[in-house]
Amino acid sequence: MLSACGGSKPAEESHARHQTPSGDLQEKTASLSTLPSFLDKQPEQMKKAYLVAAQTKDLLRNIPCYCGCGESAGHQSNMNCFIKETASDGSVVWDDHATRCGVCLEIAVKSAQWQQQGQSAKEIREQIDKQYQKGYAKPTPTPMPA
């Protein structure tokens, strides 16, 4: 659920940017091709990672994150580290969580690469689970893909 609006933006933007109780910033844009303004000052690699997440959101919905965001931010999958939701009109609520988390970024990029190599969502999920099962936080409660 979205909470308090950010304060120093123009009126038309103030209702598009929200901060969650976990401290993550969320911002709504018109579509997946319009990146949020919180990426404006981020390195090009970060912007590319968010584009990859947008292009593979259906895959990432099946991939857990192992950074602890399931418990700290209520995320359900790695997709939520980048995208909170996509509305029926195509608008997107982005989440800046992944801008501060190498684990989130790494899982998304690896998953996308493996998908490009022809692996199924289930195969990718099994590899991620195996690679991150030790030494990382509890995974998000992501159902296993069929």
Salt bridges, closest charged atoms under 4 A:
ASP24 OD2 - HIS75 NE2 3.97
ASP24 OD2 - HIS97 ND1 3.15
ASP24 OD1 - ARG100 NH2 2.49
GLU27 OE1 - ARG17 NH1 3.62
ASP58 OD1 - LYS57 NZ 3.61
ASP58 OD1 - ARG61 NH1 2.71
GLU71 OE2 - LYS138 NZ 3.57
GLU85 OE1 - LYS84 NZ 3.95
ASP95 OD2 - HIS75 NE2 3.81
ASP96 OD2 - ARG100 NH1 2.78
GLU106 OE2 - LYS110 NZ 3.70
ASP129 OD2 - ARG125 NE 2.79
